[in-house]
Amino acid sequence: MKRVMLTVAYDGTNYRGWQLQPKGETIERVLNCCLSELTGEEIMVIGASRTDAGVHAKGNIAVFDTESRIPGDKFSYALNQRLPEDIRICGSREVSLDFHPRHCKSRKTYEYRIYCAPFPMPVKRLYSYFTYVPLNVDLMSQAAAYLVGEHDFKSFCSVQTQALTTVRQVDAVQVYTEGEEIVIRVSGRGFLYNMVRIMAGTLMEVGRGRMEPEKVKEILADRDRQTAGPTAPACGLTLIGYEFLTEEGND
């Protein structure tokens, strides 16, 4: 028996998210089916991040156990022959049997992209949120600074969250422009359900002038979802990748 780690990239447009659902296609189900077909075993992957419906990824992580004699680093090639074009394995390797991507120290990075222009751009519609309203990036950056550090992010998570605690450590929040796009880049040790999308929605409220940057500090203190901004649409969010803070994950 061995455990193999996959680095998974996908366009989440046509999926109901990562996690298995009673109805609708998911990234997890497609991986399970392809791996089971490849190995002749019943394979169930364990994902590091359960991204929502419509959210994309460049570097999500999954592990699975197998008796297959296929070398760990060859699974990426074999799977990419079977997977649909909107899911790709960017790398694979064998890890220790006790390695679990959700039970080890890690830092993950998300980007939320906003296409700010007079008119929508069709080729960007699946990977960014469109707004014709100008956004003040300097004010958004000032507001973002209040989100860095260890805080209770109860105001920035869905009321449906099942987390035991809403305290999280955010290591960095950057807001900058790339051409006609505004990028909100967030890195942290872990995130709550819808947390990054609510952060993005709140920062956009600041950028529109509907909220002062200092209001973000009050929102954190309120611990009330109703005081934060709206949940930004899923299409603009991409999980960029993981940095494992242990030797196993980064070998």
C-alpha positions in Angstrom: 0.0 0.0 0.0 1.2 3.5 -0.8 -0.2 7.0 -0.7 0.1 9.3 -3.7 -0.3 13.1 -3.7 -1.8 14.9 -6.7 -1.6 18.6 -7.5 -4.9 19.3 -9.3 -5.8 22.2 -11.5 -9.4 22.7 -12.8 -11.9 25.1 -14.3 -14.7 24.9 -11.9 -17.4 26.4 -14.2 -19.2 23.1 -14.9 -18.9 21.5 -11.5 -20.8 21.7 -8.3 -17.6 22.1 -6.4 -14.9 19.7 -5.2 -16.9 17.6 -2.7 -19.2 14.8 -3.6 -22.8 15.9 -4.0 -26.1 13.9 -4.3 -26.8 15.7 -7.6 -24.4 17.2 -10.1 -20.9 16.5 -11.2 -17.9 17.3 -8.8 -14.2 17.3 -9.1 -13.9 14.6 -6.4 -16.2 12.2 -8.2 -14.4 12.6 -11.5 -11.0 11.9 -9.9 -12.4 8.9 -8.0 -13.9 7.4 -11.2 -10.7 7.9 -13.3 -8.4 6.5 -10.5 -10.7 3.5 -9.9 -10.7 2.8 -13.7 -6.9 3.2 -13.9 -6.0 1.0 -10.9 -8.9 -1.5 -10.8 -9.4 -0.5 -7.1 -12.1 1.5 -5.5 -10.3 4.8 -4.9 -11.6 7.7 -2.8 -9.4 10.8 -2.8 -8.9 13.1 0.1 -8.9 16.8 -0.9 -7.0 19.6 0.9 -9.6 22.2 0.0 -13.3 21.7 -0.7 -13.8 24.5 -3.2 -17.3 25.7 -3.9 -19.3 25.4 -7.1 -17.8 27.5 -9.8 -14.5 28.1 -8.0 -11.3 27.3 -10.0 -7.9 26.0 -8.9 -4.4 26.0 -10.2 -3.0 23.9 -7.3 -5.5 22.0 -5.1 -4.1 19.0 -3.4 -5.5 15.5 -3.1 -4.1 12.1 -1.8 -5.3 8.5 -2.3 -4.1 5.1 -1.2 -3.4 2.3 -3.7 -1.9 -1.1 -4.2 -1.0 -0.2 -7.8 2.5 -0.7 -9.1 2.3 2.5 -11.1 5.1 4.8 -9.7 3.8 7.8 -7.9 5.3 10.3 -10.3 3.6 8.5 -13.3 0.0 8.9 -12.1 -0.1 12.5 -13.5 0.6 11.3 -17.0 -1.8 8.3 -16.8 -4.7 10.4 -15.3 -4.4 13.2 -17.8 -5.1 10.7 -20.6 -8.5 10.0 -18.9 -9.6 13.2 -17.4 -11.8 15.8 -19.1 -10.0 18.9 -20.5 -11.1 21.1 -17.6 -9.3 19.0 -15.0 -5.5 18.3 -15.1 -3.0 16.8 -12.8 0.0 19.1 -12.6 2.2 16.7 -10.6 2.1 13.5 -8.6 4.4 11.8 -6.1 4.4 9.2 -3.4 4.2 10.5 0.2 4.1 8.8 3.6 1.0 6.8 4.5 0.3 9.1 7.4 0.4 12.3 5.4 -3.0 14.0 5.4 -3.4 17.4 3.5 -6.0 18.8 5.9 -4.2 17.7 9.1 -0.8 19.3 8.6 0.3 22.8 8.8 0.0 24.6 5.5 -0.6 28.0 3.9 -2.8 28.4 0.9 -3.2 31.3 -1.4 -6.4 32.5 -3.3 -6.8 35.2 -5.9 -10.1 37.0 -6.5 -10.1 38.8 -9.9 -12.3 41.7 -10.8 -12.6 42.9 -14.4 -13.3 46.6 -14.1 -14.2 48.2 -17.5 -17.1 50.0 -19.2 -18.2 46.8 -20.9 -17.9 43.0 -20.1 -15.2 41.0 -21.9 -16.6 37.6 -22.9 -13.3 35.7 -22.6 -13.0 36.9 -19.0 -16.5 36.1 -17.8 -15.7 32.7 -16.4 -12.7 33.7 -14.4 -13.4 37.2 -13.1 -16.2 39.3 -11.7 -17.3 42.1 -13.9 -18.1 45.6 -12.7 -18.3 48.9 -14.6 -18.2 50.9 -11.4 -14.7 52.2 -10.7 -13.0 50.8 -7.6 -10.5 52.7 -5.5 -7.6 50.3 -5.1 -5.8 52.4 -2.5 -8.9 52.4 -0.2 -9.3 48.6 -0.7 -5.6 48.1 0.2 -6.1 50.2 3.4 -9.1 48.1 4.3 -7.3 44.8 3.5 -4.6 45.6 6.1 -7.2 45.1 8.9 -7.8 41.5 7.8 -4.2 40.5 8.3 -3.3 38.6 11.5 -5.2 36.2 13.8 -8.8 37.3 14.1 -12.3 35.9 14.7 -13.7 35.9 11.2 -17.3 35.1 12.2 -18.5 38.2 10.2 -16.7 36.8 7.1 -18.1 33.3 6.9 -21.4 31.8 5.8 -23.9 31.2 8.6 -23.9 27.6 7.3 -20.4 27.0 8.5 -19.8 23.9 10.6 -16.4 25.0 11.9 -15.7 24.4 15.6 -14.0 27.8 15.8 -14.1 30.9 13.5 -10.7 32.1 14.5 -8.2 32.0 11.6 -4.7 33.3 10.8 -4.4 35.4 7.6 -0.8 36.0 6.6 -1.3 38.5 3.8 -3.9 40.4 1.8 -2.8 42.3 -1.3 -4.9 44.4 -3.6 -3.3 45.5 -6.9 -4.1 46.1 -10.6 -3.1 44.0 -13.6 -4.3 45.8 -16.7 -8.0 46.2 -16.4 -8.2 43.6 -13.6 -8.0 44.2 -9.9 -6.6 41.3 -8.0 -7.2 40.5 -4.4 -4.6 38.0 -3.3 -5.1 36.3 0.1 -2.8 33.9 1.9 -3.5 32.2 5.2 -3.4 29.0 7.3 -7.0 28.1 6.7 -10.3 29.6 5.6 -13.9 29.4 6.6 -16.8 28.6 4.3 -17.1 31.5 1.8 -14.6 33.5 3.8 -12.4 34.8 0.8 -15.5 35.6 -1.3 -17.0 37.7 1.6 -13.7 39.4 2.1 -13.7 40.3 -1.6 -17.3 41.5 -1.5 -16.5 43.7 1.5 -13.3 45.2 0.0 -15.3 46.0 -3.2 -17.8 47.9 -1.0 -14.9 49.9 0.3 -13.6 50.4 -3.3 -17.0 51.8 -4.4 -17.0 54.3 -1.5 -19.9 52.7 0.3 -17.8 51.8 3.3 -14.8 53.4 5.0 -11.6 51.3 5.2 -11.7 51.5 9.0 -15.2 49.9 9.0 -13.5 46.5 8.4 -12.0 46.6 11.9 -15.5 47.2 13.3 -16.9 44.3 11.2 -14.4 41.9 12.7 -15.3 43.1 16.2 -19.0 42.7 15.6 -18.7 39.0 14.8 -22.0 39.3 12.7 -22.3 38.2 9.1 -24.9 40.9 8.4 -22.4 43.7 9.0 -19.9 42.5 6.3 -20.3 43.0 2.5 -22.0 40.6 0.1 -20.5 37.2 -0.9 -18.7 37.9 -4.2 -19.6 35.5 -7.1 -17.7 32.3 -7.3 -16.3 32.8 -10.9 -13.7 35.3 -9.8 -12.1 33.0 -7.2 -9.1 30.7 -7.9 -7.2 28.6 -5.5 -3.6 29.3 -6.5 -1.8 26.8 -4.5 -0.5 25.3 -1.2 2.7 25.7 0.7 3.0 22.9 3.2 4.9 24.0 6.4 6.2 20.5 7.0 9.0 18.6 5.3 6.6 15.9 3.9 4.5 18.3 1.9 7.4 20.3 0.5 9.9 17.5 -0.4 
